[in-house]
Amino acid sequence: MEPGEIHALLGENGAGKSTLMNVLYGLYQPDEGEILVDGRQLKLRGPSDAIAAGIGMVHQHFMLVPVFTVAENIMLGAEQVRGGIAGFLDRRRARREVAEVSERYHLRVDPDAIVEDLPVGIQQRVEIVKALTRDVDLLILDEPTAVLTPQETEELLTVMRSLKAAGKSIVFITHKLGEVKAIADRITVIRRGKTVGTASPEASRDELAALMVGRTVRLTVDKQPATPGQPVLEVSGLVVDDDRQCRAVDGVDLTVRAGEVLGVAGVQGNGQTELIEAIMGLRPMLAGSVTLDGQQVDSWSTKKVLRAGVGYVPEDRSVDGLVKEFSVAENLVLDIYDRPPFGKGLVLRPDAIAASAQERIAQFDVRTSSADAAVGTLSGGNQQKVIVARELSRPLKLFIAAQPTRGVDVGSIEFIHSQVIRERDIGTAVLVVSSELDEVIGLADRIAVMYRGRIIGIVGPDTPREEIGLLMAGITPDSAGASPTGDTPASAPESPGNEDKE
Amino acid sequence: MSTTAVPDVAAAPVDQGFWTRHRKTGAVLLALGLLATVLFGALATGQQARFTLSETEGGAALEINGTVGAILFGVVALLAGGAILFGVPKRWFTLTLGLGLVAFVLSFLCWQVSAAPEGRNFMPLVNVVRGTFVLALPLIFGALAGVLCERSGVVNVAIEGQLLMGAFSGALFGSITGSVWVGLVAAAVGGAFISLLLAVFAIRYLVDQVVIGIVLNLLAVGVSGFLYERLMQTNAERYNSPPRFANWEIPLLKDIPLIGPALFRGNIFLYLGLLLVLVIHIALFRTRWGLRTRSVGEHPTAADTVGVKVLGLRYRNVIMAGMVAGIGGASYTLALYTFTKNMIGGKGFIALAALIFGRWSPTGALLAALFFGFADQLATYLGAIGSTIPSQFLAMLPYLATILAVAGLVGRVRAPAADGKPYIKG
């Protein structure tokens, strides 16, 4: 690393990027090897050693105490105190320090705001300020853009440039190629814990992707134009609360037709989760209706919805999608274990379950030591394939996939995407929810953008990324400038009449 | 670069409709006020209800006609409820609610006192206040022990055991040496012994903290009970005749009417308890130790990444908590009684309730403990004047209040986020 350099660390999920950086930050102890800073060997016993050596880190999951103020979070661990051993906090000084740093690097934060009230982008800024107040020379950013809107990402890149101008070095961990090309001075690609190459930002996306995965991958989803048929899922005026009784879905209208993929884009936490859970009967609807093939399903139990021909990939596979301690074979029949041929009367038929599991494992390319291995021992991508295999093994009318490729390696992403399209092509209606905009653009025939519990716009997949990005931030083309905060109600909600057919 | 496009997801508007939590509280208070006005007013007699500022019937007193008083205070409660229901500003909420509840209690007392038989129809306020503090004292120490533990993320169900061990070793070593001070130190060590076990099993061996807490309570009962039978019962003279701290009168303050005799003629435990509430409150919210303790209880990983020693801090706080509870246990044996088997009798669990009711804050815990102590004292008093209300109903009050508090009806109760979750590095 050179001073004033932005060094991108590129690699698939599970390639060892974060582990490497946690070692560098003193959180994990290296088994062998050494770390050199300014030519001197460094022994890091803990994060305080790393901070002392001028290394700061912004973690993928923010390391902020939600109920503390910004100033309290920033001073934690490096408190200025008065009054000898009593150690009274010098809040005024802490606040001044925060103000100084935000001034110097143009990172506006309110020192007295409570962190949990702040939007994610600002929380990240607090993390950066926290590192900067500790006088670091090297800043590690671990997947900083994973939770940001395109606009917030743009802001972050600007901040990174100004830090670079101030002579700070930055290690930028990511698996997003576009950002790397936009900002990095040098790129190191990691695969399975080994450096497999370095590249300059001039290298093409395809070259970088190939280095990352070790073979050439298709970045775009291969598909024919859709041939939409009858509406299968119709949602109208849906209102749903989240767990805290706050309105999460606020009057959503949606139609998904047979043989098309409707993609729901949006920054996480804008009601997508609650929308899907309400459709699946997992969460009470406060108003509105949901029909499946013309049948009202509002008050149906989840089991009934599933049996009616709905396939569902939940967004959090480890919590809602799989029973981790169960075997792959058992997980593959979680939805139909009580139906022939898998169950008869009160007993299960292990032989039928095992036979079907073998078939699915082969068909869906699940890499597992055996069908009896606990599903929790599989990699993220293969766990996801188990869920997809289970859901697609039934004849479906509607397939709902929430974050189908979150935390999944590139190879599995490719496979899962092709399965989604295959399902569409046999005439199933498909609803895909994802916070990865590229995924939505790649898969969807129509894109609905969700913002604060509403569908703020429905656009075609050829719409420029920037426009969708603005929608995700709550800015509709006609309201831009007039009300940039997005307080205006969503633009014309979809009705069967003005649906745009791409 | 525009910052306006940042979606403000966290601050999405919340429309709860008319029945907000405040309004619900107001409606309940309104109903209570109505009940007091009608029922207590009707049941009260026209006799004077006397509240004497002393320990006996004589001396200066506040007097009011029973019926008038019951109705008057009932109406005050009713008005307070109505005010909350129809929207007083938020910053007045707590004050108005407090006023309403006090008025309700006063209305109730007017009825009870005026309806008592001749010669007993007075309430000695000094006795009541002092009794409240005496009964609340173990709860205060216990709840403070809970605060120290749980603010750093370790659930302390073993308060009962810590109090008991403190009472036992205070009595034992106080008796053997004849010194109250040795007894006090021994009590702190006894409480710390239980909490050290809690710390080791919870932090080092990741045992479920509620389970280990309950087990430690049983251990404390077992160990102290065994030694009580073997040592103290066979030779009470030598092993169970603990010396007692004398009452210390504080000059000037002791002469304040009502409060003086009730509060400033107490023993070391009363002063120590109140002082600890103050010290721990300031320390928790104003010092480096407090900031780190709270961070470890809320988000230990975050604390670790900025160099705070999570496990060390937890050990230290849990052991301190045991010492505080141990001293609380000694407030029985080194001031009031000799040791008896299982003498804490569930106070540790009520302290746990006070901790929750007081929302994990030292001052909140103090108020909750006083409330529980008052309910306890009132039950005794009503028994003494031959009230028609079974004292068991009043004895239920603390538990009822805790259930309401835990159910979230009295404001939002939020435990430290990492409470009860062991911290495993990496």
Boltz contact constraints between the chains, C-beta under 6 A:
constraints:
  - contact:
      token1: [A, 47]
      token2: [B, 305]
      max_distance: 6.0
  - contact:
      token1: [A, 47]
      token2: [B, 307]
      max_distance: 6.0
  - contact:
      token1: [A, 48]
      token2: [B, 307]
      max_distance: 6.0
  - contact:
      token1: [A, 63]
      token2: [B, 302]
      max_distance: 6.0
  - contact:
      token1: [A, 63]
      token2: [B, 305]
      max_distance: 6.0
  - contact:
      token1: [A, 64]
      token2: [B, 302]
      max_distance: 6.0
  - contact:
      token1: [A, 65]
      token2: [B, 295]
      max_distance: 6.0
  - contact:
      token1: [A, 65]
      token2: [B, 298]
      max_distance: 6.0
  - contact:
      token1: [A, 65]
      token2: [B, 299]
      max_distance: 6.0
  - contact:
      token1: [A, 65]
      token2: [B, 302]
      max_distance: 6.0
  - contact:
      token1: [A, 67]
      token2: [B, 298]
      max_distance: 6.0
  - contact:
      token1: [A, 76]
      token2: [B, 295]
      max_distance: 6.0
  - contact:
      token1: [A, 76]
      token2: [B, 306]
      max_distance: 6.0
  - contact:
      token1: [A, 77]
      token2: [B, 306]
      max_distance: 6.0
  - contact:
      token1: [A, 77]
      token2: [B, 307]
      max_distance: 6.0
  - contact:
      token1: [A, 77]
      token2: [B, 308]
      max_distance: 6.0
  - contact:
      token1: [A, 79]
      token2: [B, 288]
      max_distance: 6.0
  - contact:
      token1: [A, 81]
      token2: [B, 288]
      max_distance: 6.0
  - contact:
      token1: [A, 87]
      token2: [B, 287]
      max_distance: 6.0
  - contact:
      token1: [A, 87]
      token2: [B, 288]
      max_distance: 6.0
  - contact:
      token1: [A, 88]
      token2: [B, 286]
      max_distance: 6.0
  - contact:
      token1: [A, 88]
      token2: [B, 287]
      max_distance: 6.0
  - contact:
      token1: [A, 117]
      token2: [B, 10]
      max_distance: 6.0
  - contact:
      token1: [A, 119]
      token2: [B, 6]
      max_distance: 6.0
  - contact:
      token1: [A, 119]
      token2: [B, 8]
      max_distance: 6.0
  - contact:
      token1: [A, 121]
      token2: [B, 6]
      max_distance: 6.0
  - contact:
      token1: [A, 151]
      token2: [B, 5]
      max_distance: 6.0
  - contact:
      token1: [A, 155]
      token2: [B, 1]
      max_distance: 6.0
  - contact:
      token1: [A, 158]
      token2: [B, 1]
      max_distance: 6.0
  - contact:
      token1: [A, 246]
      token2: [B, 12]
      max_distance: 6.0
  - contact:
      token1: [A, 246]
      token2: [B, 14]
      max_distance: 6.0
  - contact:
      token1: [A, 267]
      token2: [B, 7]
      max_distance: 6.0
  - contact:
      token1: [A, 269]
      token2: [B, 9]
      max_distance: 6.0
  - contact:
      token1: [A, 452]
      token2: [B, 12]
      max_distance: 6.0
  - contact:
      token1: [A, 473]
      token2: [B, 5]
      max_distance: 6.0
  - contact:
      token1: [A, 473]
      token2: [B, 7]
      max_distance: 6.0
  - contact:
      token1: [A, 474]
      token2: [B, 7]
      max_distance: 6.0
  - contact:
      token1: [A, 484]
      token2: [B, 4]
      max_distance: 6.0
